[in-house]
Amino acid sequence: MQYHDVRVHPESDRLPRPEQLAWKIAQVAADPVPVEAAVTDMIINRLIDNASVAMASVNRHSVMSARAEALAHRREGGATVFGMGPNVRVHAEWAAWANGTAVRELDFHDTFLAAEYSHPGDNIPGILAVAQQCRRSGADLIRGAATGYEIQIDLARAICLHKHKIDHVAHLGPSVAAGIGTLMRLPPAVIYQAIGQALHVTTATRQSRKGEISSWKAYAPAHASKMAVEAVDRAMMGETSPTPIYEGEDGVIAWMLDGKNAHYRVPLPEMGEPKRAILSSFTKEHSAEYQSQALIDLAFRMGQKIKNWDDVEDVLIETSHHTHYVIGTGSNDPQKFDPQASRETLDHSIMYIVAVALQDGSWHHVHSYAPERARRPDTVRLWRKIHTIEKPEWTQRYHETDPDKKAFGGRIVIRMKDGSVIADELAVANAHTLGATPWQRADYIGKFQTLSDGIVPHKEADRFLEVVQNLPNLKAGELHMLEIAIPERDIRQNTAEGIFNFGQAKPAAVAATTTALAS
């Protein structure tokens, strides 16, 4: 890896293009280095993972709305939409929008955490959509995905966004643009302009993940991906971008991040060096924030030692700075203790998550967030006894560069009313590569089979799994075979009219009220 010094340059010290971060990212994207076998295998795993969570969320409200918007933008030979089968095609940017929302809705796919945090699997919907519309091959898709993961993870290693209350999808716009550039074999000059445009239009505040968390949490990465597709399209037609987008005196770093005195050291592969960043990311066994994964596993085993929840006096979670301040009591969000809160808020409350995991000894992407589950009186009483503190040793492990030391767990101390104490800790989730049961291909397939059961016919599920595992051999124009067809009777539709579908007839076979989908 090469480390690139990035800082703000005033107009009087105009930074030459070859020294700009966007140009260096573009060069990495344009490098035709082969993809290693381990990276290819993991990309296939993550395609399976994305499909799993997209199928499980296909009839949830935000996904249904995004799909309705996408279906209003049909295009012959375009990209496919999750659940609609290979024959329904829409414009690539709208497929990125609908499919990106489906992938993110349940907060149940992969993660990378460092200076910033990310869900690098969010790169796949936009890159795949363009690959389908532009009739690229499976090998092309693999190259593009490897770049998307590499760039987003490298930016997340070095540049913190959340400290300045900028949403983490600001790293996603550039990474999707770079991945599409690799997919399309575009020259660095075009990719450079696309990266600048994508970053410029995908910076937004973190209010989407604060307080009463709304459905926009699912839409935010899909929006960044859609903007990236459009940015590449404009750049291919010769349009330019604000430059230097990172280092300019009125650029992103100067006014949105660390300011005019900022200094970042961004790692990027050298020319000819394989893109391996995806191997540093981790998927989720449980549908909740990644920082909660190890704590859920820990709570499962600790909860077995408690017979009466009202005997608990206090529960303390010792953890990292990020966990404490973003999903813990350090956030100072009263909504994180509200039994009436949305699912999006509950999956950002480690207090709620630990309470349910302690009591149930299991986790389910729907049942664990159900309103009746969140409002159960004994759960509410236990939930409100839980608080978090930051411990420097856990913060240090969170930011470790050594993958054998890096950890996102914590210690739980349960104090009982009789004075006894139950304490235990877990550094990494069971599914982590260093965990008790590290995930392999069979685990990804098992997740897909579990989440798609009752939604995707078994024959269709088997067909998809066979095709996706043959990804390197798919020829140009065959990527539509990755689309999963759900029977028309089982895929619901938002019947409310928006601008895009105003006045359009709704197929009776898929008509359903938005109220019905809330269940």
N, C-alpha and C positions, 0 to 999 in steps of 0.2 A: 504494500500500500504506500501511496505517497500522501503526505500531509500538506495541505495547501493553506497558507496564511491568508485570511480574508478579513479585510477591514474597510472602513469608509474612506473614499477618496473625494476631495472637493473637485469642482469643475476645473479649477486652476491646475489640478494634478490629475488630468484626465487619464484614466486607467486604460491601457491598450487592451483590445479585445482578447488576445491570447492569455492575458493575466486575469481575466474575469472568471469567477466561479461558474457562471452559466456556460461559458465556452469550454471550460475544463470538463464539466458534466457532459456537454455535447460530444466532446472527443471520446469520452468513455463509452457513450451510447453508440457512436459510430465505429468503435473498434470491433472488427469481425472475429474476435477471439472465440474459439469453440467453447461450448458449455460442457462442464464436467458431468459425468454420469450421476454422481450423488446429487448434484443440483437439479438435473433433469428429473430424477426420481422424486425429489421434494416438490418440484413444481407440479408434478402429477398428483402428489398427495394433497397439495393445497387447492388444486382444481376440484378434487373430490370433496375437500373440506368446505369450499365455497358452495358447491352444489348442495351439500347436506343442509347448511343453514338457510340457503335460499329456498329449498323445498319446504322446510319447516315453517318459513315465514310467508309463503306464497299467498296465503289468504288473510294476512294481517293488514290492518287499515292503510298504513303508509305505503306498503308494497303494492297494494291494490290501486291506490291513487297514482303512484308512479307508473304502474303498468298502463293504466288508462290513458295517461298523458302520452306514453310512448306509442301506444297503439293508434293514436290519432296522427302519427307521423310514419305511415307505411311507406316502404320503399322496396320495389322489386330487386332482389339480389342483395338486400341489406343485411343487417345483423338480426339475430334471433333474440327472443324475450323469454326468460325463464318460465317454464311451464306451458308455453304455447306451441311447442313442437317446432320442427325445422322449416315448415312451410310458411309460417308467419314471420315476415321480415319488416324491420323498421330502420330508419336512419341510424347509423352507428352511434351518434352522440346520444340519441334517445334510448337506445339499448343500454348504453353505459349508465344512463340515469336510472332506468328501471331495474336493471340487474345489480347495480351498485347498491341501491336501496335494499333490495332483497338480501344481499349478502351481509349488510351491516345491521339490519333491523334487530336481530336477536343478540348482538354483541357476543358472538359465539365462534368467531374464526380467529386467525392467527394474530400475533402481537410481537412488537419489538419495543423494548424500553431502554433508554439511555439518558442523554441530556434531554431529549424529547421522547415522547412515546408515539406509537403508531400501530396501525393495523395494516401491514404491508400487503395482505391479501386483497385490499381495496384496489390495488393496481390492476388486478386481473380483469375485471369486467370491461373497463375501457379498452385495454389492449386486445382482449378477445373480440370485442365488438368490431374494432377496426380490422382485425385479422379476418373475420368472417366477411365483412363487406368488401374488402380488397382481395379476397380469394388467396390468402396466404396459407402456408402449410403448417403442419404441427411443429416442425423444426423451427419455423419462423416465430411461431407463438412462444416456444420455449425460450428463444433468444430474447424476445421482447420482454417476457416476464422476468427473466434473470436480470435484465437491466432495470426494470421498474423496482424490483426488490432491492437491488444494489444501491440505487440512488436514494430511495427513501430512507433506507437504513443508515447509509453513510451520513445523510443530512441529520438524521435523528441522533446519531452518535455525537455530533458536534454542536448543533445549533438548537438552543432551548427556545421554544415558542411560548410555553405555558407560563413562564415567569413573567411575560409581558401580556398575558391574557389573550394571546393569539391562538386560535384553534389549530390543532396539529395537522389538519388537512392542508395547511400552507406548504408542507413538504410533499404532499401527494400530487398536487398539480404539476410541479416540475418532474416528478418521477414518472408519472403516466406519460407526459409528453416525451420524455427521454426514451421510455419503453416503446412507445409507438414509433419513434425515430429509428430505433434498432430494428423493430419489426419490418418497417418499410425500407430499410437500408438507405435512409436519407443522409445527405452530407452534413457535416458538423455545422455549417453555416445556417442551414434550415432548422436543424434541431435547436441550435442556440436561440434563434428568434422565437421558436415555439415555447421553449423553457421560460424565456422572459415574459411572454404573454401569459402563460399559464400561471406563473407565480403572481403576476400583477393582479389577476382577477380572482385569486383564490385565498387571499388573506382576509380573515374575518375574526371577530372576537370570540372568546371562549364562553360567552353567555349561553351558547347552545348546550353547554355541559355544566351549567351552574343553576342553582335554585330549582325552580320547577322545570325539570328537563323535558323538553317537548319532542315531538316526532322528528324535528329537524336534525336531531342527533343521527338518525339513520340516513337522512338526505344529504348531510354535509359532505361526506366523501364522494357520494354519487355526483353531487354538483361539481366538486373539484375535478372529477374524472370527465364529466361532460364538457367542462370548460377546457380541459387539456385536449380533448379530441378536436374541439373547434379551433384551439390555438394552433395545433399542427396543421389543420386544414388551411388556415390563413397563411401560415408560414410557407407552406408548399406553393401557395399562389403568389409568393413574393412579398408578403406584408412583413413589417418589422415590429420590434417591441421596444418598450422603454429600457434604455441601457445607460450605465450598468445597473441592472435590476437589483442586485444585492448590494453592491459597493457604492452606488451613486450617492451624492450628498443629500438628495431627497428620496433615496431608495428605501427598500424594506428594512435594512439593518439600521439605518440612521434614524428612522422615525417610528418604526414598529418594534424593533428589538433592542439591542444593547446601546444604540446611539453612536454618535460620531467617534467615540473612543473605543468602540468595540474591537475585539480581536478574537477570531475563531480559527481553529485549526481543523479543517475538514478533510477526512481521509477519503481517498478515491483510488481505485485500482490503477496501477501503471499500465501503459499500453502493452498489450500482450498478456496481461495478468487475468486469469479467469475471474468471473464475477461469482463470488461465493456467499454473498451476504445472506441469502435466504436461509442458509444453514445455521445462522445465528438467531433466527426467529423461532417462535414456539406457538403451537396451537393451544386451544382450550378444550379441556375435557368437560368443563362446566360453563354454562351460559351466564357469565358474569365478568366484570372487569378482571384483567389478567392478574393484577396485584392481589386479588382475592382467591386465586386458584389454590395456592398452597395453604392458605388459611381455611378454605373450605375442607380440604383433605384433612387438615389438622383437627378441625372442629368435629369431623365425622368420628374420629377415634376418641376425642375427649368427651364427647356427648354420651358415650356409652357408660361413663363413670358416674352419671348423675341420674338419680331416680325421680326427684321432685324438683321441678324448675323454680318453684317458689322458695326453695332452700338456698338459692343463689343470692348472695348479697351484692356482688360486683364482678364485672368482667373487664379486664384491662387487656388491650391489644398493643403490644410494643412492636413498632414497625418502622418503615422508612419515612422520610420526609414526604415523598409523593403520596404514599398511601394515607398518611395522617391528614395532609392538607387538601387532598382532592376527593377521597372517598371516606375519610374519617371525620372525627369530631373537629379536627383543625380547620375544616372547611367552613365551620360556623353556619351551616345550612340547616335550619330547623326542619326543612322538608325531608331530610334524611332520617327523621324519626316519625314521619307522618304516615299513619296507616292508610290514609286516603291517597297517598302519593302515586304517581304513574309508575309503570314498570321501568321506564327509562331512568327515573329517579332512584327507585329501589335497587337497580343493579349498579348504582353508583353510591350505595350506602353499605360500607363494610359492616356496620353495626347490625343492619337488617340481615345481611347475608350470613354472618356468623350465627346470629340467633336462630335462623331457620336451619342452618347446617347442623348446629348442635342438637336441635330437637329432632330433626328428621333422619339424620344420618345418611342422607341422599340429596341429590339435586336434580331438578327437572326444569327444562327451559320454559315450560308453561306453568305447571302446578306450583312451583316454588314462588311464583310472582302473582298468583291468582289473588283477586281482592279478598276472598274469604280466608286465604292463607295469611295475608298481610295483616288482617284485622282480628285474628284469633287472640283472645284476651291474654292467655299465658305467654304468647309470643310477644305481644306488645309490652308486657311487663318486663320480660327478659331483655328485649331489644333496648329498652330505655335504661338498662343497667350497664350497657356496654359503652366504653369510651376508648379512645386511642391516644397514644403519645408517640412522638418521634424518638427513636433511639439512634445515636450516631453510627453505631456499628451496623445497623440495618440499612441506613442511608449509604454508608460506605460500600456495602455489598451490592446495593442497587446500582451504583455507578461504577462498579468494578469493570475493568477492561478485560481481565482474565476470565474467560467463559467458565472455568472450573471453580471460580469464586463468586461469580455474579449470582445474585439471588434476589427474589422478590417476595419472600415470606415474612415471618415474624414469630413472635412469642405470645401465647395467650395465657393469662393468669386469671383463674376463676377462684374467687374468694367466697366461701360458703358462710352461712349465718352462724354455724357452729364453730367458726374460726379456722377450719381446715382449708387448705389451698390445693387446687389442682393446677399444675403448670406444665406446659410442654411447648416445643417450638418445631417449626419445619421451614427449611430454607427454600426448597423448590417444590413445585407441585409434583405429584406422582407421575404425571404424563410428561414432564420435562425430560430432556435427554439425560440428565443426571438424577432423575427421580426414581422412585421405587418401581414404577412400571412405565418406562419410556415408550412413547408411541412409535409404532411401525406401520407399514402399509395396511396390515390387517385391522388396525385400530381405526384408521381413517375410513376404511370400507365399513367397519362396524358402525361408526358414527353415521355414515350415509344411510345405511340400511335402517337404523333406528329412527332417524329423523324423517326419512321419506316414507316409512311404513304407514300405510293407510292413505297416502297421498299419491305416490307413484306406483303404478302396477309393477309387480315383481318382475315380469318379463322386460318391461322398459327399464327398470333399475339395473337389471343384469346387463342389458344391452349397453347402457351408458357406462357402466364400470368396465366392460370389455373395451369399448372405444377409447375411453380416457386413458386406460393403461397402455394403449397402443399409440399414444399421442405422437411420439417421434416419427412414426411411419405414415401419419395422415398426410395425404397429398394436397396440393394447392386446391382450394375450393371445397375441401371435405370437412372443414371445421364446424359446419352447421350440424354435423353428426353429434357434436357435444351437447346439443340442445335436448332437453328432457320434455317429453309430451305427457301432460296430465289430462285425463279425460275431461271433456268440456263440462260435465255435470259437477266435477270436483274443484274447478277453479272459479273462484268468485270474482265479482266485478263491482267496483264502486259505481252505483247508479246515479250519484249526484253529478250534475253537469258543471264542468269547468269551461273555460274559454275554448280550449282545444277541442272538446267533444260536445260543445253546445249544439243541441238539435239532432245529434246522431242517434239512430235507433240502437237500443241495447238488445243483444241476443237474449231471448227468453230463457234459454237453457243455462245461461250463466248469471242471470239477474239475481241480485241479492241486495238487501238493504245494508247500509253502512252500520246500522245498529247490530245486525246479526253477526257482523265480522268482529265486533268488539269482544265477543265471547271466546 
